[in-house]
């Protein structure tokens, strides 16, 4: 039986992003034994499922990459978007992924022909080891949006909506300054979101001196914590920190030194003083993935001051120019 080929995928969307010759290859022409998930398919607890982050790697569409990395925090929501599939006996060349449009789930069907250079290197997101779920998810999202060229740039809020089906709360500076929160207010906000197990992503300020082109600018906020740390004069004082994970899964030393990220652990997560976080981040996005809807109800009391009366499905709640 011939393998499935998707007649609807806009292959022409790739040509505008690369001047090189593009060869469309299936995973079994890229690696000897492709897998959908690289790590054990029996990883079903949230703690184990975070291992999926290690299978995310890409050098484009960073806003999509960082959103998917954040989604791995929630195994149930991740599985809604990325159902388990196989390159085994049931393999047909067809893969299915789910996204959300105006809150309604949409299933996107693709083939597994991926754009590569003549050398066999994947043009966009890379496979980590033999795992291909992320390059395939990226292709499905490109089809959902109208082509690879449509996801090469953009804002995380669109990917957050499309991957969760939920409303997005956004804090941004818009003018290149600090976020419109005091460090204390920002810490309390992040602590509240974290306690509700929200998906939180953030983006570095493009106006800062960091080499965003080299390092990338997307992070997932995985929590907050307090602790005593020594100052330059050796005196210990209580500090508030934001726990960050870079969208690539690795916080490079150069970026860590520039941003003031310390105590990076084996999971690629490090601590950043909340005062530096407020100064250096351009925007923070949050989605309460546990919330069934974003109308006013008993579960939204803490959000009441910030939630607009929703007239359209594409409204984004924003905070600007007001300190908390």
PAVEX-250591 format. One record per residue (C-alpha): residue number from 0; residue in one letter; x, y, z. Coordinates in nm, 4 decimals. Example, Ala and Ser with C-alpha at 12.3 -4.5 7.8 and 13.67 -1.06 7.14 Angstrom:
2
<0 A <1.2300 -0.4500 0.7800>>
<1 S <1.3670 -0.1060 0.7140>>
END
This chain:
324
<0 X <0.0000 0.0000 0.0000>>
<1 X <0.1455 0.3405 -0.0936>>
<2 X <0.2201 0.5772 0.1905>>
<3 X <-0.0085 0.8734 0.2460>>
<4 X <0.0723 1.2025 0.0730>>
<5 X <-0.1117 1.5168 0.1749>>
<6 X <-0.2374 1.7010 -0.1349>>
<7 X <-0.3290 2.0120 0.0645>>
<8 X <-0.0018 2.1059 0.2329>>
<9 X <0.1360 2.4353 0.0924>>
<10 X <0.4895 2.3276 0.0029>>
<11 X <0.5514 2.6598 -0.1702>>
<12 X <0.5579 2.8261 0.1748>>
<13 X <0.9074 2.6845 0.2283>>
<14 X <1.0702 2.8398 -0.0770>>
<15 X <1.0429 3.1935 0.0603>>
<16 X <1.2411 3.0934 0.3699>>
<17 X <1.5382 2.9258 0.2049>>
<18 X <1.7381 2.9824 -0.1116>>
<19 X <1.8747 2.6282 -0.0950>>
<20 X <1.7318 2.3324 -0.2817>>
<21 X <1.4644 2.1645 -0.0696>>
<22 X <1.4193 1.7868 -0.0671>>
<23 X <1.1082 1.6425 0.0994>>
<24 X <1.1990 1.3272 0.2904>>
<25 X <1.0179 1.0898 0.5217>>
<26 X <1.1754 1.0217 0.8630>>
<27 X <1.2920 0.6738 0.7580>>
<28 X <1.5040 0.8434 0.4904>>
<29 X <1.6589 1.0719 0.7531>>
<30 X <1.7357 0.8197 1.0294>>
<31 X <1.7470 0.4424 1.0265>>
<32 X <1.4739 0.3762 1.2831>>
<33 X <1.2456 0.6756 1.3393>>
<34 X <1.0256 0.6936 1.6450>>
<35 X <0.7353 0.9187 1.7282>>
<36 X <0.8434 0.9715 2.0897>>
<37 X <1.2088 0.9105 2.1590>>
<38 X <1.1832 0.8472 2.5309>>
<39 X <0.9794 0.5638 2.6779>>
<40 X <0.6144 0.5747 2.5684>>
<41 X <0.5198 0.4607 2.9183>>
<42 X <0.6154 0.8023 3.0616>>
<43 X <0.2731 0.9021 3.1863>>
<44 X <0.3259 1.0983 3.5076>>
<45 X <0.3809 1.4721 3.4904>>
<46 X <0.7311 1.4393 3.6340>>
<47 X <0.8312 1.1761 3.3794>>
<48 X <0.6530 1.3483 3.0935>>
<49 X <0.8734 1.6572 3.1306>>
<50 X <1.1412 1.4421 2.9627>>
<51 X <0.9586 1.5261 2.6384>>
<52 X <1.1169 1.8726 2.6602>>
<53 X <1.4508 1.7190 2.5704>>
<54 X <1.3022 1.6168 2.2348>>
<55 X <1.2265 1.9765 2.1315>>
<56 X <1.4883 2.1494 1.9222>>
<57 X <1.4591 2.4168 1.6562>>
<58 X <1.6175 2.7321 1.5195>>
<59 X <1.3051 2.9030 1.3826>>
<60 X <0.9510 2.9840 1.5011>>
<61 X <1.0804 3.0337 1.8550>>
<62 X <0.7413 3.1519 1.9810>>
<63 X <0.5903 2.8158 1.8806>>
<64 X <0.8833 2.6227 2.0254>>
<65 X <0.8601 2.7944 2.3642>>
<66 X <0.4834 2.7393 2.3792>>
<67 X <0.5166 2.3673 2.3095>>
<68 X <0.7956 2.3456 2.5674>>
<69 X <0.5601 2.5025 2.8204>>
<70 X <0.2811 2.2632 2.7227>>
<71 X <0.4947 1.9662 2.8272>>
<72 X <0.4284 2.0729 3.1875>>
<73 X <0.0763 1.9302 3.1540>>
<74 X <0.0625 1.5716 3.0291>>
<75 X <-0.3150 1.5757 2.9709>>
<76 X <-0.3174 1.8964 2.7660>>
<77 X <-0.0098 1.7869 2.5739>>
<78 X <-0.1756 1.4565 2.4853>>
<79 X <-0.4813 1.6399 2.3534>>
<80 X <-0.2615 1.8188 2.1005>>
<81 X <-0.0100 1.5395 2.0368>>
<82 X <-0.1854 1.2013 2.0514>>
<83 X <0.0423 0.8995 2.0682>>
<84 X <0.1274 0.7676 1.7199>>
<85 X <0.3740 0.5220 1.5745>>
<86 X <0.6234 0.4349 1.3040>>
<87 X <0.5590 0.0671 1.3798>>
<88 X <0.3273 -0.1850 1.2186>>
<89 X <0.0391 0.0639 1.1925>>
<90 X <0.2492 0.3228 1.0086>>
<91 X <0.0842 0.4666 0.6947>>
<92 X <0.2715 0.7955 0.6522>>
<93 X <-0.0277 0.9825 0.7979>>
<94 X <-0.0183 1.1736 1.1273>>
<95 X <-0.2866 1.3647 1.3156>>
<96 X <-0.2560 1.6612 1.5518>>
<97 X <-0.5141 1.8773 1.7240>>
<98 X <-0.5292 2.2559 1.7467>>
<99 X <-0.7972 2.5009 1.8533>>
<100 X <-0.9706 2.7702 1.6514>>
<101 X <-1.2000 3.0042 1.8462>>
<102 X <-1.1976 2.7479 2.1268>>
<103 X <-1.3119 2.4575 1.9071>>
<104 X <-1.0799 2.1631 1.8472>>
<105 X <-0.9624 2.1075 1.4899>>
<106 X <-0.7798 1.7936 1.3771>>
<107 X <-0.5049 1.8524 1.1207>>
<108 X <-0.3897 1.5626 0.9032>>
<109 X <-0.0453 1.5640 0.7425>>
<110 X <0.1938 1.3264 0.5747>>
<111 X <0.5419 1.2827 0.7210>>
<112 X <0.7352 1.4299 0.4286>>
<113 X <0.9577 1.6923 0.5904>>
<114 X <1.1593 1.9691 0.4219>>
<115 X <1.5330 1.8978 0.4286>>
<116 X <1.8476 2.0305 0.2687>>
<117 X <2.0259 1.8161 0.0102>>
<118 X <2.2490 1.6913 0.2922>>
<119 X <1.9462 1.5398 0.4663>>
<120 X <1.9413 1.7978 0.7460>>
<121 X <1.5948 1.9097 0.8487>>
<122 X <1.5313 2.2677 0.7440>>
<123 X <1.3242 2.3727 1.0434>>
<124 X <1.2827 2.1931 1.3761>>
<125 X <1.5310 1.9147 1.4235>>
<126 X <1.4695 1.5620 1.5426>>
<127 X <1.6394 1.4784 1.8708>>
<128 X <1.7831 1.1324 1.8377>>
<129 X <1.5218 0.9373 1.6448>>
<130 X <1.2171 1.1283 1.7806>>
<131 X <1.0042 1.3042 1.5185>>
<132 X <0.6943 1.4180 1.7054>>
<133 X <0.8096 1.7809 1.7241>>
<134 X <0.9062 1.8298 1.3549>>
<135 X <0.5748 1.6639 1.2616>>
<136 X <0.3812 1.8826 1.5060>>
<137 X <0.5523 2.1884 1.3598>>
<138 X <0.4509 2.0813 1.0076>>
<139 X <0.0905 2.0302 1.1209>>
<140 X <0.0905 2.3753 1.2814>>
<141 X <0.2344 2.5234 0.9613>>
<142 X <-0.0551 2.3690 0.7676>>
<143 X <-0.3018 2.4985 1.0271>>
<144 X <-0.1620 2.8528 0.9880>>
<145 X <-0.1216 2.8444 0.6103>>
<146 X <0.2437 2.7504 0.5653>>
<147 X <0.5869 2.7491 0.7269>>
<148 X <0.6274 3.1146 0.6381>>
<149 X <0.3293 3.1961 0.8600>>
<150 X <0.4889 3.0520 1.1747>>
<151 X <0.8432 3.1771 1.1198>>
<152 X <0.7558 3.4973 1.3037>>
<153 X <0.4742 3.5933 1.5338>>
<154 X <0.3645 3.6255 1.8927>>
<155 X <0.3376 3.3495 2.1523>>
<156 X <-0.0236 3.4414 2.2268>>
<157 X <-0.1400 3.2948 1.8932>>
<158 X <0.0364 2.9639 1.9538>>
<159 X <-0.0960 2.9600 2.3109>>
<160 X <-0.4531 2.9983 2.1866>>
<161 X <-0.4094 2.7407 1.9139>>
<162 X <-0.2487 2.4835 2.1444>>
<163 X <-0.4785 2.5243 2.4449>>
<164 X <-0.8071 2.6667 2.3184>>
<165 X <-0.8038 2.9065 2.6130>>
<166 X <-0.7885 3.2825 2.6526>>
<167 X <-0.4454 3.4354 2.7015>>
<168 X <-0.3502 3.6853 2.9690>>
<169 X <-0.0687 3.9098 2.8531>>
<170 X <0.1617 4.1500 3.0350>>
<171 X <0.3886 4.3552 2.8118>>
<172 X <0.5868 4.6770 2.8156>>
<173 X <0.5143 4.7645 2.4499>>
<174 X <0.7585 5.0552 2.4642>>
<175 X <1.0799 4.8700 2.5404>>
<176 X <1.1023 4.9647 2.9075>>
<177 X <1.0379 4.7534 3.2142>>
<178 X <0.7276 4.5421 3.2561>>
<179 X <0.4399 4.7452 3.4089>>
<180 X <0.4698 4.5668 3.7441>>
<181 X <0.6850 4.6295 4.0466>>
<182 X <0.9155 4.3359 4.1299>>
<183 X <0.6909 4.2462 4.4250>>
<184 X <0.3766 4.2679 4.2110>>
<185 X <0.5341 4.0599 3.9351>>
<186 X <0.6477 3.7956 4.1818>>
<187 X <0.3013 3.7719 4.3374>>
<188 X <0.1426 3.7469 3.9924>>
<189 X <0.3773 3.4702 3.8831>>
<190 X <0.3309 3.2905 4.2145>>
<191 X <-0.0464 3.3032 4.1687>>
<192 X <-0.0261 3.1714 3.8140>>
<193 X <0.2153 2.8975 3.9197>>
<194 X <-0.0110 2.7863 4.2046>>
<195 X <-0.2908 2.7439 3.9487>>
<196 X <-0.0568 2.5408 3.7251>>
<197 X <-0.0873 2.7944 3.4452>>
<198 X <0.1250 2.7667 3.1341>>
<199 X <0.3556 3.0711 3.1488>>
<200 X <0.5959 3.1831 2.8764>>
<201 X <0.7973 3.5024 2.8396>>
<202 X <1.0108 3.6813 2.5849>>
<203 X <1.3272 3.8878 2.6253>>
<204 X <1.3157 4.2563 2.5475>>
<205 X <1.4475 4.3005 2.1933>>
<206 X <1.5883 4.6401 2.2877>>
<207 X <1.8280 4.4935 2.5432>>
<208 X <2.1907 4.4125 2.4675>>
<209 X <2.1402 4.0364 2.4635>>
<210 X <2.2247 3.8503 2.1453>>
<211 X <1.8726 3.7223 2.0826>>
<212 X <1.9627 3.6018 1.7350>>
<213 X <2.2278 3.3760 1.8823>>
<214 X <2.0569 3.2639 2.1995>>
<215 X <1.6860 3.2959 2.1182>>
<216 X <1.4499 3.4973 2.3323>>
<217 X <1.1820 3.2579 2.4557>>
<218 X <1.1548 3.1128 2.8059>>
<219 X <0.9069 2.9065 3.0021>>
<220 X <0.8427 3.0140 3.3616>>
<221 X <0.8374 2.6942 3.5657>>
<222 X <0.7889 2.8485 3.9089>>
<223 X <0.9025 3.1018 4.1655>>
<224 X <1.0953 3.0657 4.4882>>
<225 X <1.2479 3.2650 4.7706>>
<226 X <1.5778 3.2153 4.9436>>
<227 X <1.8668 3.3848 5.1166>>
<228 X <2.1635 3.4769 4.9009>>
<229 X <2.4842 3.6686 4.9807>>
<230 X <2.5305 4.0216 4.8491>>
<231 X <2.8634 4.1596 4.7293>>
<232 X <2.9565 4.2466 5.0881>>
<233 X <2.8859 3.8903 5.2024>>
<234 X <2.5677 3.9712 5.3954>>
<235 X <2.2801 3.7294 5.3346>>
<236 X <1.9397 3.8714 5.2489>>
<237 X <1.6059 3.7297 5.1357>>
<238 X <1.5633 3.7272 4.7569>>
<239 X <1.2759 3.6445 4.5245>>
<240 X <1.3504 3.4436 4.2108>>
<241 X <1.1750 3.3393 3.8926>>
<242 X <1.2560 2.9885 3.7729>>
<243 X <1.3185 2.9878 3.3964>>
<244 X <1.3765 2.7295 3.1288>>
<245 X <1.5015 2.8336 2.7847>>
<246 X <1.2950 2.7155 2.4895>>
<247 X <1.5949 2.5196 2.3581>>
<248 X <1.6168 2.3220 2.6829>>
<249 X <1.9638 2.4613 2.7528>>
<250 X <2.0592 2.7925 2.9120>>
<251 X <2.3989 2.8635 2.7614>>
<252 X <2.6624 3.0084 2.9906>>
<253 X <2.6952 3.3274 2.7872>>
<254 X <2.3239 3.3979 2.8091>>
<255 X <2.3127 3.3026 3.1773>>
<256 X <2.5957 3.5441 3.2535>>
<257 X <2.4357 3.8263 3.0530>>
<258 X <2.0937 3.7827 3.2128>>
<259 X <2.2066 3.6987 3.5635>>
<260 X <2.0599 3.3469 3.5651>>
<261 X <2.2204 3.1226 3.8254>>
<262 X <2.1906 2.7801 3.9875>>
<263 X <2.1067 2.6031 3.6611>>
<264 X <2.0039 2.2454 3.7356>>
<265 X <2.0174 1.9212 3.5381>>
<266 X <1.6780 1.9978 3.3803>>
<267 X <1.8108 2.3184 3.2249>>
<268 X <1.6215 2.5430 3.4674>>
<269 X <1.7817 2.8404 3.6388>>
<270 X <1.6955 3.1194 3.8811>>
<271 X <1.6669 3.4868 3.7914>>
<272 X <1.6155 3.7669 4.0418>>
<273 X <1.2642 3.9034 3.9926>>
<274 X <1.3996 4.2600 3.9720>>
<275 X <1.6099 4.1613 3.6705>>
<276 X <1.3141 3.9713 3.5264>>
<277 X <1.0971 4.2852 3.5314>>
<278 X <1.3703 4.4913 3.3635>>
<279 X <1.4714 4.2419 3.0979>>
<280 X <1.1491 4.0776 2.9799>>
<281 X <0.9366 4.2363 2.7118>>
<282 X <0.6225 4.0314 2.7663>>
<283 X <0.4781 3.7502 2.9758>>
<284 X <0.1897 3.5294 2.8627>>
<285 X <-0.0195 3.3009 3.0794>>
<286 X <-0.2948 3.0483 3.0138>>
<287 X <-0.4882 2.8679 3.2842>>
<288 X <-0.4955 2.5301 3.1114>>
<289 X <-0.7081 2.3789 3.3888>>
<290 X <-0.9879 2.6297 3.3313>>
<291 X <-1.2758 2.5062 3.1176>>
<292 X <-1.3846 2.8483 2.9962>>
<293 X <-1.3078 3.2136 3.0453>>
<294 X <-1.6433 3.3465 3.1497>>
<295 X <-1.6903 3.4931 3.4968>>
<296 X <-1.7444 3.2134 3.7422>>
<297 X <-1.6472 3.1059 4.0919>>
<298 X <-1.3024 2.9913 3.9797>>
<299 X <-1.2051 3.3324 3.8475>>
<300 X <-1.2308 3.5518 4.1546>>
<301 X <-0.8565 3.6190 4.1609>>
<302 X <-0.8633 3.7206 3.7943>>
<303 X <-1.1735 3.9403 3.8170>>
<304 X <-0.9883 4.2756 3.8036>>
<305 X <-0.8073 4.1716 3.4865>>
<306 X <-1.0639 3.9800 3.2770>>
<307 X <-1.2513 4.1878 3.0214>>
<308 X <-1.6088 4.1216 2.9240>>
<309 X <-1.5451 3.9022 2.6232>>
<310 X <-1.7225 4.0170 2.3094>>
<311 X <-1.5015 3.8311 2.0602>>
<312 X <-1.3059 3.5103 2.0785>>
<313 X <-0.9759 3.6770 1.9968>>
<314 X <-0.9655 3.9227 2.2848>>
<315 X <-0.6434 3.9179 2.4855>>
<316 X <-0.6332 4.0512 2.8404>>
<317 X <-0.3404 4.2929 2.8679>>
<318 X <-0.1734 4.4943 3.1436>>
<319 X <0.0193 4.8047 3.0468>>
<320 X <0.1517 5.1192 3.2086>>
<321 X <0.0149 5.0388 3.5503>>
<322 X <0.2269 4.9309 3.8432>>
<323 X <0.1043 4.6756 4.0965>>
END
